[in-house]
Amino acid sequence: MSPFFYEFDYQGPNKNIYTLFDSLTYHTGGLFAGGDIGFKEVGHDVKVFFDTVTNQYQARLKYLDYYARKYKLPKTIHQLAFMEIKADYVGNLLEPMQNIVKDLDFQDYPRGYIDSLNNINFNDPRSFFRSREFALKAYYYMLLYQNRPRLSSRLDDEETFRRVFRTINKHYDNKQIQERLLATLLINNHKHPFSSFDSVLNVYHERYPSSVYRKNIDSLYFNYKSRPRGTVADVLAGQLVDPAGNKATLSDQVGEGPTVIDCWASWCVPCLQQFPFSEELEKKYAGKVKFLYLSFDREPSKWRMKSQTLGLKNSFLLPDDFKSSLANYFEITAIPRYIIINNKNEVVSPDAPRPSNKAALEKILNKLLKN
Protein backbone atom coordinates (compact mmCIF):
# COMPACT_ATOMS: atom_id res chain seq x y z
CA MET A 1 0.00 0.00 0.00
CA SER A 2 0.96 3.64 -0.32
CA PRO A 3 2.75 5.66 2.43
CA PHE A 4 -0.44 7.13 3.90
CA PHE A 5 -1.61 3.63 4.78
CA TYR A 6 1.37 2.16 6.60
CA GLU A 7 3.55 5.04 7.80
CA PHE A 8 1.17 6.14 10.54
CA ASP A 9 -0.14 4.51 13.70
CA TYR A 10 -3.95 4.61 13.68
CA GLN A 11 -5.66 4.08 17.03
CA GLY A 12 -9.04 4.61 18.64
CA PRO A 13 -11.84 5.37 16.16
CA ASN A 14 -9.29 5.45 13.33
CA LYS A 15 -8.30 1.81 13.82
CA ASN A 16 -10.81 0.93 11.06
CA ILE A 17 -8.47 2.50 8.51
CA TYR A 18 -6.40 -0.67 8.79
CA THR A 19 -9.22 -2.85 7.53
CA LEU A 20 -10.46 -0.47 4.84
CA PHE A 21 -8.72 -2.14 1.89
CA ASP A 22 -9.32 -5.66 3.17
CA SER A 23 -13.01 -4.91 3.39
CA LEU A 24 -13.00 -3.22 -0.01
CA THR A 25 -11.28 -6.25 -1.55
CA TYR A 26 -13.79 -8.63 0.03
CA HIS A 27 -16.76 -6.76 -1.41
CA THR A 28 -15.48 -5.53 -4.78
CA GLY A 29 -12.34 -7.54 -5.73
CA GLY A 30 -8.64 -7.03 -5.04
CA LEU A 31 -6.70 -3.90 -5.86
CA PHE A 32 -3.18 -4.14 -7.39
CA ALA A 33 -2.85 -7.87 -6.71
CA GLY A 34 -4.27 -9.58 -9.78
CA GLY A 35 -7.88 -9.28 -8.64
CA ASP A 36 -8.94 -7.07 -11.53
CA ILE A 37 -10.91 -8.03 -14.62
CA GLY A 38 -8.47 -8.77 -17.43
CA PHE A 39 -8.96 -7.73 -21.05
CA LYS A 40 -8.58 -11.37 -22.09
CA GLU A 41 -11.42 -12.46 -19.79
CA VAL A 42 -13.96 -10.45 -21.80
CA GLY A 43 -12.80 -11.72 -25.18
CA HIS A 44 -10.84 -8.55 -25.95
CA ASP A 45 -14.08 -6.64 -26.44
CA VAL A 46 -13.30 -3.01 -25.53
CA LYS A 47 -16.92 -1.98 -24.94
CA VAL A 48 -17.62 -4.90 -22.60
CA PHE A 49 -14.28 -4.33 -20.88
CA PHE A 50 -14.97 -0.62 -20.38
CA ASP A 51 -18.45 -1.24 -18.97
CA THR A 52 -17.15 -3.99 -16.66
CA VAL A 53 -14.21 -2.09 -15.15
CA THR A 54 -16.24 1.13 -14.89
CA ASN A 55 -19.00 -0.67 -12.99
CA GLN A 56 -16.36 -2.13 -10.67
CA TYR A 57 -14.82 1.32 -10.17
CA GLN A 58 -18.19 2.86 -9.31
CA ALA A 59 -18.99 -0.01 -6.92
CA ARG A 60 -15.68 0.59 -5.13
CA LEU A 61 -16.37 4.31 -4.76
CA LYS A 62 -19.85 3.59 -3.46
CA TYR A 63 -18.47 1.14 -0.90
CA LEU A 64 -15.72 3.59 0.12
CA ASP A 65 -18.35 6.27 0.82
CA TYR A 66 -20.38 3.80 2.88
CA TYR A 67 -17.32 2.64 4.87
CA ALA A 68 -16.12 6.21 5.47
CA ARG A 69 -19.54 7.25 6.83
CA LYS A 70 -19.95 4.16 8.98
CA TYR A 71 -16.54 4.46 10.66
CA LYS A 72 -16.24 8.26 10.43
CA LEU A 73 -12.95 8.18 8.54
CA PRO A 74 -11.07 11.49 8.25
CA LYS A 75 -11.58 13.34 4.97
CA THR A 76 -7.87 13.09 4.17
CA ILE A 77 -7.96 9.27 4.41
CA HIS A 78 -11.16 9.19 2.35
CA GLN A 79 -9.48 11.25 -0.38
CA LEU A 80 -6.28 9.20 -0.41
CA ALA A 81 -8.19 5.92 -0.53
CA PHE A 82 -10.14 7.38 -3.45
CA MET A 83 -6.83 8.03 -5.28
CA GLU A 84 -5.76 4.40 -4.73
CA ILE A 85 -9.04 3.21 -6.25
CA LYS A 86 -8.74 5.66 -9.13
CA ALA A 87 -5.16 4.56 -9.83
CA ASP A 88 -6.37 0.98 -10.14
CA TYR A 89 -9.12 2.11 -12.54
CA VAL A 90 -6.61 3.97 -14.70
CA GLY A 91 -4.44 0.86 -14.79
CA ASN A 92 -7.43 -1.16 -15.97
CA LEU A 93 -8.26 1.34 -18.72
CA LEU A 94 -4.67 1.30 -19.96
CA GLU A 95 -4.37 -2.48 -20.14
CA PRO A 96 -5.77 -2.93 -23.70
CA MET A 97 -3.40 -0.22 -24.98
CA GLN A 98 -0.28 -2.32 -24.45
CA ASN A 99 -0.73 -4.13 -27.80
CA ILE A 100 -0.02 -7.50 -26.26
CA VAL A 101 -2.53 -9.53 -28.23
CA LYS A 102 -5.12 -7.49 -30.09
CA ASP A 103 -4.15 -4.53 -32.24
CA LEU A 104 -6.50 -1.61 -31.59
CA ASP A 105 -6.35 2.10 -32.28
CA PHE A 106 -8.19 5.14 -30.96
CA GLN A 107 -11.20 4.73 -33.26
CA ASP A 108 -11.81 1.24 -31.86
CA TYR A 109 -12.57 2.61 -28.38
CA PRO A 110 -16.01 3.88 -27.30
CA ARG A 111 -16.26 7.64 -26.83
CA GLY A 112 -16.83 7.21 -23.11
CA TYR A 113 -13.61 5.22 -22.82
CA ILE A 114 -11.53 8.01 -24.35
CA ASP A 115 -13.40 10.69 -22.38
CA SER A 116 -12.60 8.88 -19.13
CA LEU A 117 -8.90 8.83 -19.96
CA ASN A 118 -8.90 12.48 -21.05
CA ASN A 119 -10.46 13.58 -17.74
CA ILE A 120 -7.63 12.16 -15.63
CA ASN A 121 -5.30 14.71 -13.99
CA PHE A 122 -2.03 13.62 -12.39
CA ASN A 123 -0.84 17.14 -11.54
CA ASP A 124 -1.96 17.11 -7.90
CA PRO A 125 1.22 16.74 -5.78
CA ARG A 126 -0.64 15.65 -2.64
CA SER A 127 -2.26 12.69 -4.38
CA PHE A 128 0.82 12.00 -6.49
CA PHE A 129 3.24 11.63 -3.58
CA ARG A 130 0.93 10.14 -0.97
CA SER A 131 -0.36 7.40 -3.27
CA ARG A 132 2.37 5.22 -4.71
CA GLU A 133 0.03 3.61 -7.22
CA PHE A 134 -1.20 6.99 -8.45
CA ALA A 135 2.39 8.10 -9.18
CA LEU A 136 3.14 4.82 -10.93
CA LYS A 137 0.06 5.06 -13.13
CA ALA A 138 0.98 8.66 -14.07
CA TYR A 139 4.05 7.38 -15.89
CA TYR A 140 2.22 4.58 -17.68
CA TYR A 141 -0.56 6.99 -18.60
CA MET A 142 2.02 9.04 -20.51
CA LEU A 143 3.73 6.01 -22.01
CA LEU A 144 0.61 4.20 -23.19
CA TYR A 145 -1.79 7.03 -23.94
CA GLN A 146 -0.88 10.69 -23.53
CA ASN A 147 0.08 12.37 -26.86
CA ARG A 148 0.59 8.97 -28.47
CA PRO A 149 0.00 9.31 -32.24
CA ARG A 150 -1.22 5.73 -32.75
CA LEU A 151 -1.87 2.92 -30.30
CA SER A 152 -0.10 0.51 -32.66
CA SER A 153 3.15 2.48 -32.40
CA ARG A 154 6.16 1.08 -30.54
CA LEU A 155 6.56 1.76 -26.83
CA ASP A 156 10.31 1.20 -26.58
CA ASP A 157 11.80 3.30 -29.38
CA GLU A 158 13.44 6.71 -29.40
CA GLU A 159 10.36 8.53 -30.63
CA THR A 160 8.42 7.28 -27.60
CA PHE A 161 11.29 8.36 -25.33
CA ARG A 162 11.18 11.87 -26.81
CA ARG A 163 7.38 11.99 -26.73
CA VAL A 164 7.26 11.20 -23.02
CA PHE A 165 9.99 13.78 -22.34
CA ARG A 166 7.99 16.44 -24.21
CA THR A 167 4.83 15.45 -22.36
CA ILE A 168 6.51 15.83 -18.97
CA ASN A 169 7.69 19.32 -19.88
CA LYS A 170 4.39 20.44 -21.32
CA HIS A 171 1.72 18.93 -19.06
CA TYR A 172 3.32 18.70 -15.61
CA ASP A 173 4.04 22.12 -14.14
CA ASN A 174 4.69 20.97 -10.57
CA LYS A 175 8.48 20.72 -10.25
CA GLN A 176 8.48 17.77 -7.86
CA ILE A 177 6.15 15.74 -10.06
CA GLN A 178 8.18 16.69 -13.11
CA GLU A 179 11.39 15.58 -11.34
CA ARG A 180 9.89 12.21 -10.36
CA LEU A 181 8.50 11.48 -13.83
CA LEU A 182 11.71 12.49 -15.55
CA ALA A 183 13.69 10.26 -13.19
CA THR A 184 11.34 7.37 -13.98
CA LEU A 185 11.80 7.96 -17.71
CA LEU A 186 15.61 7.85 -17.37
CA ILE A 187 15.62 4.80 -15.10
CA ASN A 188 13.28 2.84 -17.38
CA ASN A 189 15.33 3.65 -20.48
CA HIS A 190 18.93 3.60 -19.23
CA LYS A 191 19.63 0.43 -21.24
CA HIS A 192 18.47 1.88 -24.56
CA PRO A 193 21.16 3.52 -26.70
CA PHE A 194 18.97 6.44 -27.77
CA SER A 195 20.86 9.32 -29.31
CA SER A 196 18.84 11.77 -27.20
CA PHE A 197 19.37 9.98 -23.88
CA ASP A 198 22.50 11.90 -22.86
CA SER A 199 20.90 15.27 -23.64
CA VAL A 200 17.81 14.41 -21.55
CA LEU A 201 20.10 13.24 -18.74
CA ASN A 202 21.95 16.57 -18.89
CA VAL A 203 18.66 18.48 -18.69
CA TYR A 204 17.75 16.43 -15.62
CA HIS A 205 21.12 17.19 -13.95
CA GLU A 206 20.82 20.92 -14.65
CA ARG A 207 17.24 21.20 -13.38
CA TYR A 208 17.60 19.01 -10.31
CA PRO A 209 21.24 19.06 -9.10
CA SER A 210 20.22 17.85 -5.63
CA SER A 211 17.66 15.25 -6.75
CA VAL A 212 17.23 12.22 -4.48
CA TYR A 213 16.99 10.04 -7.61
CA ARG A 214 20.23 11.28 -9.18
CA LYS A 215 22.59 8.79 -7.54
CA ASN A 216 20.48 5.83 -8.61
CA ILE A 217 20.17 7.04 -12.21
CA ASP A 218 23.89 7.79 -12.58
CA SER A 219 24.85 4.44 -11.06
CA LEU A 220 22.54 2.46 -13.34
CA TYR A 221 23.72 4.31 -16.44
CA PHE A 222 27.40 3.99 -15.58
CA ASN A 223 27.09 0.25 -14.93
CA TYR A 224 25.26 -0.20 -18.20
CA LYS A 225 27.77 1.77 -20.24
CA SER A 226 30.76 -0.04 -18.72
CA ARG A 227 29.34 -3.56 -19.00
CA PRO A 228 30.89 -5.77 -21.74
CA ARG A 229 28.18 -6.88 -24.15
CA GLY A 230 30.13 -9.26 -26.35
CA THR A 231 29.74 -9.42 -30.13
CA VAL A 232 27.41 -10.89 -32.73
CA ALA A 233 30.03 -13.62 -33.23
CA ASP A 234 29.67 -14.56 -29.55
CA VAL A 235 25.91 -14.75 -30.02
CA LEU A 236 26.17 -16.97 -33.10
CA ALA A 237 28.57 -19.29 -31.27
CA GLY A 238 26.10 -19.67 -28.40
CA GLN A 239 25.09 -23.22 -27.51
CA LEU A 240 21.62 -24.64 -28.17
CA VAL A 241 20.02 -27.99 -27.42
CA ASP A 242 17.45 -29.69 -29.67
CA PRO A 243 14.53 -31.83 -28.37
CA ALA A 244 16.60 -35.01 -28.79
CA GLY A 245 19.35 -33.60 -26.55
CA ASN A 246 21.80 -32.89 -29.35
CA LYS A 247 23.95 -29.79 -29.11
CA ALA A 248 24.04 -27.11 -31.79
CA THR A 249 24.98 -23.46 -32.19
CA LEU A 250 22.88 -20.53 -33.29
CA SER A 251 25.07 -20.13 -36.39
CA ASP A 252 23.93 -23.63 -37.48
CA GLN A 253 20.33 -22.40 -37.57
CA VAL A 254 20.64 -19.04 -39.36
CA GLY A 255 22.18 -17.73 -42.57
CA GLU A 256 20.12 -19.36 -45.32
CA GLY A 257 17.59 -16.54 -45.34
CA PRO A 258 15.85 -14.07 -43.02
CA THR A 259 15.29 -15.58 -39.57
CA VAL A 260 12.86 -14.49 -36.88
CA ILE A 261 14.15 -15.57 -33.47
CA ASP A 262 11.32 -16.02 -30.96
CA CYS A 263 12.54 -15.92 -27.34
CA TRP A 264 9.93 -17.64 -25.19
CA ALA A 265 9.32 -20.05 -22.30
CA SER A 266 6.58 -22.50 -21.32
CA TRP A 267 5.74 -20.40 -18.23
CA CYS A 268 5.46 -17.10 -20.15
CA VAL A 269 1.76 -16.38 -20.79
CA PRO A 270 2.33 -13.40 -23.17
CA CYS A 271 4.72 -15.64 -25.16
CA LEU A 272 2.10 -18.35 -25.53
CA GLN A 273 -0.54 -15.80 -26.57
CA GLN A 274 1.63 -14.89 -29.56
CA PHE A 275 1.95 -18.39 -31.03
CA PRO A 276 -1.29 -18.37 -33.08
CA PHE A 277 -0.04 -15.19 -34.80
CA SER A 278 3.43 -16.71 -35.31
CA GLU A 279 1.88 -19.83 -36.84
CA GLU A 280 -0.09 -17.70 -39.30
CA LEU A 281 3.04 -15.79 -40.35
CA GLU A 282 5.10 -18.97 -40.57
CA LYS A 283 2.61 -20.43 -43.04
CA LYS A 284 2.54 -17.23 -45.08
CA TYR A 285 6.34 -17.02 -45.37
CA ALA A 286 6.98 -20.78 -45.65
CA GLY A 287 10.21 -21.43 -47.56
CA LYS A 288 11.16 -17.74 -47.41
CA VAL A 289 11.55 -16.84 -43.73
CA LYS A 290 12.67 -19.17 -40.96
CA PHE A 291 11.06 -18.97 -37.52
CA LEU A 292 13.43 -20.13 -34.80
CA TYR A 293 12.04 -20.72 -31.29
CA LEU A 294 14.55 -20.38 -28.44
CA SER A 295 13.23 -21.42 -25.04
CA PHE A 296 14.37 -19.74 -21.82
CA ASP A 297 12.98 -22.62 -19.75
CA ARG A 298 15.14 -23.91 -16.91
CA GLU A 299 13.41 -27.29 -16.90
CA PRO A 300 14.03 -29.08 -20.25
CA SER A 301 11.07 -31.42 -19.75
CA LYS A 302 8.61 -28.51 -19.63
CA TRP A 303 10.15 -27.01 -22.77
CA ARG A 304 9.92 -30.33 -24.67
CA MET A 305 6.35 -30.94 -23.56
CA LYS A 306 5.16 -27.45 -24.50
CA SER A 307 7.01 -27.52 -27.83
CA GLN A 308 5.32 -30.82 -28.67
CA THR A 309 1.90 -29.54 -27.59
CA LEU A 310 2.29 -26.42 -29.74
CA GLY A 311 3.74 -28.39 -32.67
CA LEU A 312 6.76 -26.10 -32.88
CA LYS A 313 9.35 -26.72 -35.54
CA ASN A 314 12.89 -25.39 -35.05
CA SER A 315 12.49 -25.33 -31.26
CA PHE A 316 15.68 -25.25 -29.19
CA LEU A 317 16.57 -24.79 -25.55
CA LEU A 318 18.91 -21.93 -24.60
CA PRO A 319 20.79 -23.61 -21.70
CA ASP A 320 21.98 -20.43 -19.96
CA ASP A 321 18.65 -18.63 -20.51
CA PHE A 322 18.95 -15.01 -19.25
CA LYS A 323 22.71 -15.42 -18.64
CA SER A 324 23.44 -16.57 -22.20
CA SER A 325 25.54 -14.61 -24.69
CA LEU A 326 22.36 -13.92 -26.67
CA ALA A 327 20.53 -12.47 -23.65
CA ASN A 328 23.60 -10.45 -22.67
CA TYR A 329 24.17 -8.99 -26.14
CA PHE A 330 20.53 -8.10 -26.77
CA GLU A 331 19.95 -7.14 -23.11
CA ILE A 332 17.02 -9.50 -22.74
CA THR A 333 15.60 -9.23 -19.25
CA ALA A 334 12.00 -10.09 -20.14
CA ILE A 335 10.22 -12.18 -22.74
CA PRO A 336 8.70 -12.51 -25.27
CA ARG A 337 11.36 -10.93 -27.43
CA TYR A 338 11.73 -11.10 -31.21
CA ILE A 339 14.98 -10.65 -33.13
CA ILE A 340 15.40 -10.65 -36.91
CA ILE A 341 18.65 -11.70 -38.61
CA ASN A 342 19.26 -11.59 -42.38
CA ASN A 343 21.01 -14.14 -44.61
CA LYS A 344 24.39 -12.48 -43.91
CA ASN A 345 24.06 -13.07 -40.16
CA GLU A 346 23.48 -9.35 -39.62
CA VAL A 347 21.01 -8.16 -37.00
CA VAL A 348 18.22 -6.34 -38.80
CA SER A 349 15.94 -5.77 -35.82
CA PRO A 350 17.15 -6.45 -32.25
CA ASP A 351 13.66 -5.88 -30.84
CA ALA A 352 11.16 -6.61 -33.59
CA PRO A 353 7.37 -6.10 -33.35
CA ARG A 354 5.37 -8.95 -31.88
CA PRO A 355 3.61 -11.29 -34.36
CA SER A 356 0.26 -9.90 -33.19
CA ASN A 357 1.42 -6.57 -34.67
CA LYS A 358 1.18 -8.22 -38.05
CA ALA A 359 1.47 -5.14 -40.27
CA ALA A 360 4.65 -3.86 -38.61
CA LEU A 361 6.40 -7.23 -38.62
CA GLU A 362 5.41 -8.01 -42.21
CA LYS A 363 6.76 -4.64 -43.33
CA ILE A 364 10.24 -5.61 -42.07
CA LEU A 365 10.08 -9.12 -43.57
CA ASN A 366 8.82 -7.95 -46.96
CA LYS A 367 11.61 -5.38 -47.18
CA LEU A 368 14.18 -8.09 -46.41
CA LEU A 369 12.81 -10.40 -49.08
CA LYS A 370 13.02 -7.64 -51.72
CA ASN A 371 16.73 -6.99 -51.06
C-alpha positions in Angstrom: 0.0 0.0 0.0 1.0 3.6 -0.3 2.7 5.7 2.4 -0.4 7.1 3.9 -1.6 3.6 4.8 1.4 2.2 6.6 3.6 5.0 7.8 1.2 6.1 10.5 -0.1 4.5 13.7 -3.9 4.6 13.7 -5.7 4.1 17.0 -9.0 4.6 18.6 -11.8 5.4 16.2 -9.3 5.5 13.3 -8.3 1.8 13.8 -10.8 0.9 11.1 -8.5 2.5 8.5 -6.4 -0.7 8.8 -9.2 -2.8 7.5 -10.5 -0.5 4.8 -8.7 -2.1 1.9 -9.3 -5.7 3.2 -13.0 -4.9 3.4 -13.0 -3.2 0.0 -11.3 -6.2 -1.5 -13.8 -8.6 0.0 -16.8 -6.8 -1.4 -15.5 -5.5 -4.8 -12.3 -7.5 -5.7 -8.6 -7.0 -5.0 -6.7 -3.9 -5.9 -3.2 -4.1 -7.4 -2.9 -7.9 -6.7 -4.3 -9.6 -9.8 -7.9 -9.3 -8.6 -8.9 -7.1 -11.5 -10.9 -8.0 -14.6 -8.5 -8.8 -17.4 -9.0 -7.7 -21.0 -8.6 -11.4 -22.1 -11.4 -12.5 -19.8 -14.0 -10.4 -21.8 -12.8 -11.7 -25.2 -10.8 -8.5 -25.9 -14.1 -6.6 -26.4 -13.3 -3.0 -25.5 -16.9 -2.0 -24.9 -17.6 -4.9 -22.6 -14.3 -4.3 -20.9 -15.0 -0.6 -20.4 -18.4 -1.2 -19.0 -17.2 -4.0 -16.7 -14.2 -2.1 -15.2 -16.2 1.1 -14.9 -19.0 -0.7 -13.0 -16.4 -2.1 -10.7 -14.8 1.3 -10.2 -18.2 2.9 -9.3 -19.0 0.0 -6.9 -15.7 0.6 -5.1 -16.4 4.3 -4.8 -19.9 3.6 -3.5 -18.5 1.1 -0.9 -15.7 3.6 0.1 -18.3 6.3 0.8 -20.4 3.8 2.9 -17.3 2.6 4.9 -16.1 6.2 5.5 -19.5 7.3 6.8 -20.0 4.2 9.0 -16.5 4.5 10.7 -16.2 8.3 10.4 -12.9 8.2 8.5 -11.1 11.5 8.2 -11.6 13.3 5.0 -7.9 13.1 4.2 -8.0 9.3 4.4 -11.2 9.2 2.4 -9.5 11.2 -0.4 -6.3 9.2 -0.4 -8.2 5.9 -0.5 -10.1 7.4 -3.5 -6.8 8.0 -5.3 -5.8 4.4 -4.7 -9.0 3.2 -6.2 -8.7 5.7 -9.1 -5.2 4.6 -9.8 -6.4 1.0 -10.1 -9.1 2.1 -12.5 -6.6 4.0 -14.7 -4.4 0.9 -14.8 -7.4 -1.2 -16.0 -8.3 1.3 -18.7 -4.7 1.3 -20.0 -4.4 -2.5 -20.1 -5.8 -2.9 -23.7 -3.4 -0.2 -25.0 -0.3 -2.3 -24.4 -0.7 -4.1 -27.8 0.0 -7.5 -26.3 -2.5 -9.5 -28.2 -5.1 -7.5 -30.1 -4.2 -4.5 -32.2 -6.5 -1.6 -31.6 -6.3 2.1 -32.3 -8.2 5.1 -31.0 -11.2 4.7 -33.3 -11.8 1.2 -31.9 -12.6 2.6 -28.4 -16.0 3.9 -27.3 -16.3 7.6 -26.8 -16.8 7.2 -23.1 -13.6 5.2 -22.8 -11.5 8.0 -24.3 -13.4 10.7 -22.4 -12.6 8.9 -19.1 -8.9 8.8 -20.0 -8.9 12.5 -21.0 -10.5 13.6 -17.7 -7.6 12.2 -15.6 -5.3 14.7 -14.0 -2.0 13.6 -12.4 -0.8 17.1 -11.5 -2.0 17.1 -7.9 1.2 16.7 -5.8 -0.6 15.6 -2.6 -2.3 12.7 -4.4 0.8 12.0 -6.5 3.2 11.6 -3.6 0.9 10.1 -1.0 -0.4 7.4 -3.3 2.4 5.2 -4.7 0.0 3.6 -7.2 -1.2 7.0 -8.4 2.4 8.1 -9.2 3.1 4.8 -10.9 0.1 5.1 -13.1 1.0 8.7 -14.1 4.1 7.4 -15.9 2.2 4.6 -17.7 -0.6 7.0 -18.6 2.0 9.0 -20.5 3.7 6.0 -22.0 0.6 4.2 -23.2 -1.8 7.0 -23.9 -0.9 10.7 -23.5 0.1 12.4 -26.9 0.6 9.0 -28.5 0.0 9.3 -32.2 -1.2 5.7 -32.7 -1.9 2.9 -30.3 -0.1 0.5 -32.7 3.2 2.5 -32.4 6.2 1.1 -30.5 6.6 1.8 -26.8 10.3 1.2 -26.6 11.8 3.3 -29.4 13.4 6.7 -29.4 10.4 8.5 -30.6 8.4 7.3 -27.6 11.3 8.4 -25.3 11.2 11.9 -26.8 7.4 12.0 -26.7 7.3 11.2 -23.0 10.0 13.8 -22.3 8.0 16.4 -24.2 4.8 15.5 -22.4 6.5 15.8 -19.0 7.7 19.3 -19.9 4.4 20.4 -21.3 1.7 18.9 -19.1 3.3 18.7 -15.6 4.0 22.1 -14.1 4.7 21.0 -10.6 8.5 20.7 -10.3 8.5 17.8 -7.9 6.1 15.7 -10.1 8.2 16.7 -13.1 11.4 15.6 -11.3 9.9 12.2 -10.4 8.5 11.5 -13.8 11.7 12.5 -15.6 13.7 10.3 -13.2 11.3 7.4 -14.0 11.8 8.0 -17.7 15.6 7.9 -17.4 15.6 4.8 -15.1 13.3 2.8 -17.4 15.3 3.7 -20.5 18.9 3.6 -19.2 19.6 0.4 -21.2 18.5 1.9 -24.6 21.2 3.5 -26.7 19.0 6.4 -27.8 20.9 9.3 -29.3 18.8 11.8 -27.2 19.4 10.0 -23.9 22.5 11.9 -22.9 20.9 15.3 -23.6 17.8 14.4 -21.6 20.1 13.2 -18.7 21.9 16.6 -18.9 18.7 18.5 -18.7 17.7 16.4 -15.6 21.1 17.2 -14.0 20.8 20.9 -14.6 17.2 21.2 -13.4 17.6 19.0 -10.3 21.2 19.1 -9.1 20.2 17.8 -5.6 17.7 15.3 -6.7 17.2 12.2 -4.5 17.0 10.0 -7.6 20.2 11.3 -9.2 22.6 8.8 -7.5 20.5 5.8 -8.6 20.2 7.0 -12.2 23.9 7.8 -12.6 24.8 4.4 -11.1 22.5 2.5 -13.3 23.7 4.3 -16.4 27.4 4.0 -15.6 27.1 0.3 -14.9 25.3 -0.2 -18.2 27.8 1.8 -20.2 30.8 0.0 -18.7 29.3 -3.6 -19.0 30.9 -5.8 -21.7 28.2 -6.9 -24.2 30.1 -9.3 -26.4 29.7 -9.4 -30.1 27.4 -10.9 -32.7 30.0 -13.6 -33.2 29.7 -14.6 -29.6 25.9 -14.8 -30.0 26.2 -17.0 -33.1 28.6 -19.3 -31.3 26.1 -19.7 -28.4 25.1 -23.2 -27.5 21.6 -24.6 -28.2 20.0 -28.0 -27.4 17.5 -29.7 -29.7 14.5 -31.8 -28.4 16.6 -35.0 -28.8 19.3 -33.6 -26.5 21.8 -32.9 -29.4 24.0 -29.8 -29.1 24.0 -27.1 -31.8 25.0 -23.5 -32.2 22.9 -20.5 -33.3 25.1 -20.1 -36.4 23.9 -23.6 -37.5 20.3 -22.4 -37.6 20.6 -19.0 -39.4 22.2 -17.7 -42.6 20.1 -19.4 -45.3 17.6 -16.5 -45.3 15.8 -14.1 -43.0 15.3 -15.6 -39.6 12.9 -14.5 -36.9 14.1 -15.6 -33.5 11.3 -16.0 -31.0 12.5 -15.9 -27.3 9.9 -17.6 -25.2 9.3 -20.0 -22.3 6.6 -22.5 -21.3 5.7 -20.4 -18.2 5.5 -17.1 -20.2 1.8 -16.4 -20.8 2.3 -13.4 -23.2 4.7 -15.6 -25.2 2.1 -18.4 -25.5 -0.5 -15.8 -26.6 1.6 -14.9 -29.6 1.9 -18.4 -31.0 -1.3 -18.4 -33.1 0.0 -15.2 -34.8 3.4 -16.7 -35.3 1.9 -19.8 -36.8 -0.1 -17.7 -39.3 3.0 -15.8 -40.4 5.1 -19.0 -40.6 2.6 -20.4 -43.0 2.5 -17.2 -45.1 6.3 -17.0 -45.4 7.0 -20.8 -45.7 10.2 -21.4 -47.6 11.2 -17.7 -47.4 11.5 -16.8 -43.7 12.7 -19.2 -41.0 11.1 -19.0 -37.5 13.4 -20.1 -34.8 12.0 -20.7 -31.3 14.6 -20.4 -28.4 13.2 -21.4 -25.0 14.4 -19.7 -21.8 13.0 -22.6 -19.7 15.1 -23.9 -16.9 13.4 -27.3 -16.9 14.0 -29.1 -20.3 11.1 -31.4 -19.7 8.6 -28.5 -19.6 10.1 -27.0 -22.8 9.9 -30.3 -24.7 6.3 -30.9 -23.6 5.2 -27.4 -24.5 7.0 -27.5 -27.8 5.3 -30.8 -28.7 1.9 -29.5 -27.6 2.3 -26.4 -29.7 3.7 -28.4 -32.7 6.8 -26.1 -32.9 9.4 -26.7 -35.5 12.9 -25.4 -35.0 12.5 -25.3 -31.3 15.7 -25.2 -29.2 16.6 -24.8 -25.6 18.9 -21.9 -24.6 20.8 -23.6 -21.7 22.0 -20.4 -20.0 18.7 -18.6 -20.5 18.9 -15.0 -19.2 22.7 -15.4 -18.6 23.4 -16.6 -22.2 25.5 -14.6 -24.7 22.4 -13.9 -26.7 20.5 -12.5 -23.7 23.6 -10.4 -22.7 24.2 -9.0 -26.1 20.5 -8.1 -26.8 19.9 -7.1 -23.1 17.0 -9.5 -22.7 15.6 -9.2 -19.2 12.0 -10.1 -20.1 10.2 -12.2 -22.7 8.7 -12.5 -25.3 11.4 -10.9 -27.4 11.7 -11.1 -31.2 15.0 -10.7 -33.1 15.4 -10.6 -36.9 18.7 -11.7 -38.6 19.3 -11.6 -42.4 21.0 -14.1 -44.6 24.4 -12.5 -43.9 24.1 -13.1 -40.2 23.5 -9.3 -39.6 21.0 -8.2 -37.0 18.2 -6.3 -38.8 15.9 -5.8 -35.8 17.1 -6.4 -32.3 13.7 -5.9 -30.8 11.2 -6.6 -33.6 7.4 -6.1 -33.4 5.4 -9.0 -31.9 3.6 -11.3 -34.4 0.3 -9.9 -33.2 1.4 -6.6 -34.7 1.2 -8.2 -38.1 1.5 -5.1 -40.3 4.7 -3.9 -38.6 6.4 -7.2 -38.6 5.4 -8.0 -42.2 6.8 -4.6 -43.3 10.2 -5.6 -42.1 10.1 -9.1 -43.6 8.8 -7.9 -47.0 11.6 -5.4 -47.2 14.2 -8.1 -46.4 12.8 -10.4 -49.1 13.0 -7.6 -51.7 16.7 -7.0 -51.1 
